[in-house]
Amino acid sequence: MSDPVIKRALVSVSDKTGIVEFCRELSGMGVEIFSTGGTLKSLQDAGVSAASISTITGFPEIMDGRVKTLHPKIHGGLLAVRENPDHVKQATENGIGFIDLVVVNLYPFEATVAKPDVTFEDAIENIDIGGPSMLRSAAKNNESVTVVTESADYALVLQEMRQNNGATKRVTRLTLALKVFELTSRYDRAIASYLGGAVGGAQPASNSMTLKLERELDMRYGENPHQSAGLYRLTDENGSRSFGDFFEKLHGKELSYNNMLDIAAAVSLIEEFRGEEPTVVIIKHTNPCGVAQAPTLAEAYRRAFSTDTQAPFGGIIAFNRPLDMEAARAVNEIFTEILIAPEFEEGVLELLMKKKDRRLVRQTNALPKGGWEFKSTPFGMLVQERDSKIVAEEDLQVVTKRQPTEEEIADLMFAWKICKHIKSNTILYVKNRQTYGVGAGQMSRVDSSKIARWKASEVNLDLHGSVVASDAFFPFADGLLAAAEAGVTAVIQPGGSIRDNEVIEAADANNLAMLFTGMRHFKH
């Protein structure tokens, strides 16, 4: 079978990028174009010859455009097998003309439901019915029909038509058909996910999930040089997400696999303080080694750095404000792998770019808070909701005789935001909105407490008057007693241990204020 020449096209797009230019070229090749609604108006306003879909169906668009392409003369024209005499005969008898090219992209459902103020009615109206139906019909009959869902493919189709007397190649039609079913599968999952939330709030993970991974960036290697690696754009029921959606690398050599992990850790933590006073986060091997708030970024950086004056070398630093010159000069005193900020003030980039090996990254958008996260094992994929829930001050339960002071509550809330981003077991000491000692990733919570105290002593930070946070409950009173011995005055922890009463009694005996959050933050 020879490649079919494109003579008639059906065009209906929500994203009109490049559509006028594309259709003008089609029309110039003698292709008859039929269109709908806003697309038809755009073409006609631009002087491109196009007719209403009603010319084919003999029926007007009705019900606010909900019904316009769901018609036998559309789907018959798409699905007819051109080599089947019976199909051709039935098409002729019913006045059905073949449609050789379908250009459709769907109502922006995912973008609509991502808006914070979206209503349920708006979401429902952005569920495309006719679009997916036409796409699937065209893709099924890819032997004869070319189907285009992305403006990026317009040039390819035109090029092949010029080279093949108005026809596209079989492999191209098959490749474009594959894109259709990937698109409609993701689209349906996004709708199902949204409706699942509307039915009853948080829903369990689906019985099946469709994931699409497309290589976005090559990595020189993985965690170690003998491991190959890449960064892939993820498309799932929550939409498509890539590094380029959230970040712009402004300077420095290519980012590595480990860099990506550290960037994710740094930005996830700094976003806990979005909109708050100047805050700086220093990350090393995905764990925060220093976090502080202050009236200026420069002071916040110096305080964060003072938590651990060794680990920040070669580390990653994130800022919750545009990086100013004073803070940049302070940071420039040591070597850091990556600096991440929402913006860089005038002159800052020129200063920081003098160190060629340093990467400078601008965060262009906030990371998604909800949705699923995935971790692979040798025996399957683990899927869980992101740990994005927060504890408000009014959610805290004071379980001791002594009530915390306002200053202690401020430090406790600061510590709790950081605590959930540290590898378990976590013990974190905080004073005046600055980390004073970080104990992370130990097999025992007591060991984490010892490490945190030792780290504080190494840089001469006095823990007296500090507060302590634990990502999970204290299973015994020993961990809390160690904190009391260090000079802590208040404690925040999830609670929920069978020995809670023993721990509370120890807190009371040492005149500590202790708050339960009712929420654990294990991080493996």
Residue, then its C-alpha position, 0 to 999 in steps of 0.5 A: m500500500s502506498d502512503p496516502v496523500i493528505k487531501r482533507a484535514l480536521v483541525s481543532v486545538s486548544d493550544k494554538t501555537g503555530i497553528v495558523e502558519f501550519c494550516r497556511e502551509l497545508s492550504g498552499m499544498g491544496v489541503e482542504i481544512f475543516s475546523t471548529g469554534g475558536t480554531l476556525k475563527s483564528l484561521q479565518d481571521a488570519g486569512v487561511s481558507a477553512a470551513s466549519i465542521s458543520t459543513i461535513t456533519g450538516f449539524p450545528e455545534i450545540m450545547d456550548g460546543r459540547v457536541k460538535t465532532l461526535h458524528p458518523k461523518i467525522h468518525g466514519g471518515l477517520l475509521a474507514v479502511r481505505e483498502n476495504p471495498d465494503h468500507v468504501k462502499q458504505a462511506t459512499e452510500n452515507g456521504i462520508g468523505f475520508i479525513d486524512l489528517v487530524v490536528v488536535n490538542l486537548y482542553p487543558f485539564e491538567a493546567t486547569v486543576a493545578k490552579p489554586d482557585v479552580t472550581f469543580e465546575d471549571a474542572i468538569e468543563n475542561i474534560d475533553i470528550g470529542g478531542p480524545s475520541m477523534l485522536r483515538s479514531a485517527a490513531k487506530n487507523n494510522e495506516s491511512v490517517t496522520v494524527v498530530t497532537e503537538s505543535a513540535d511535530y508540525a514541521l515534520v509533517l510538512q517536510e514529509m508532505r513536501q518530499n512525498n507528494g503530499a503524503t507522510k511516511r508509515v513510520t511517522r504515522l505510527t510514531l504519531a499514533l503512539k503519542v496519541f495513546e500515551l497522551t490520552s492515557r495520561y489525560d484519563r489518569a489525571i481526570a480520574s485522580y482529580l475526581g478521586g479527590a473530589v469523591g473523598g479527599a485523599q485517595p489510596a494509590s490506584n491499582s495501576m499507574t501509567l508512567k512515562l519517562e523521557r530523557e531530559l539530561d545526560m548525567r556523566y555518571g550516577e552516584n559513582p563513576h561506574q554507574s550510568a545515569g540520566l535525568y528523565r522527565l516524568t509524566d504521570e497522572n499528576g502531569s508532566r514534570s521536568f528539571g526545566d519546569f522549575f530551574e534554570k542553570l545560569h553558570g557552571k559545568e553540567l549538573s551530576y546525579n548527586n547534584m540533582l538529589d542535593i538540589a531536590a533536598a535543598v529546595s524542598l527544605i527552603e520552600e518550607f520558609r517561602g514568604e518568611e524572613p530571610t532564610v538560608v539552607i546549607i545541604k551536604h549529601t541531602n541532609p541540612c548541615g545548617v539552617a538559619q533565619a535572620p533580618t538579612l540573607a548575609e546574617a542568615y548565611r553566617r548563622a547557618f554556616s556557624t552550625d557546621t564550619q566544615a560540611p558546607f565546603g562543596g555543599i549546596i546553598a539555597f536562599n528564600r530571597p533574591l541573592d543580594m551582594e552582601a550575602a554573595r560576598a559572604v558565600n564567596e569566601i568558601f567553595t560551594e558546589i551549587l547556589i540556588a536562589p529565586e533571583f540574583e540581584e544586579g552584579v551578583l552573577e558577575l561576582l559569583m561566575k568568577k569561580k568556574d566550577r560553581r553552579l548557579v541555579r535560578q529557581t523559576n517555579a515552586l515545586p509541586k506539594g501534592g501528588w505521588e513520589f516514587k522509589s525503586t527497589p530491585f523487586g518493584m516500585l514503591v509509591q507514596e503521597r509526598d510528605s507535604k502536610i504541615v503542622a500549624e501552631e494550633d495543632l500542637q498539644v502541650v503535654t507537660k505541666r510547663q507551657p512553652t514561651e512564645e520564643e520557644i514555640a517559634d523555635l520549635m516550629f522552625a525546628w519541626k519544618i527542618c526536622k522532616h527533611i533530615k534522614s532518620n533517626t533525627i535529633l535537631y537542636v535549634k536556638n533563635r531560629q538557627t540550627y545548633g546541632v544536627g544528628a541524622g541517619q543513625m540506627s539509634r535516636v540516642d546516637s543521633s542526639k550524641i552526634a548533634r551535641w558533639k557537632a555543637s561543641e565542635v563549633n562552640l555553640d552553647l545548647h543551653g536555652s535551645v529546643v530540640a526536635s525529634d522526627a519520631f517519638f522518643p521510645f524511652a526517656d533516655g533521649l529526652l534526658a540527654a537533651a535536658e542535660a545539654g540545656v534544652t528547655a523545650v521539646i517537639q516530637p510526634g508522641g505515640s509511644i507506649r512509654d509516652n507517660e514515662v517521657i512526659e514525667a521525665a520532661d516535667a521532672n526537668n521543667l521542660a515544655m514538651l509538645f506533641t505534633g501527632m505526625r511522624h516524619f520518617k525519611h529513609 
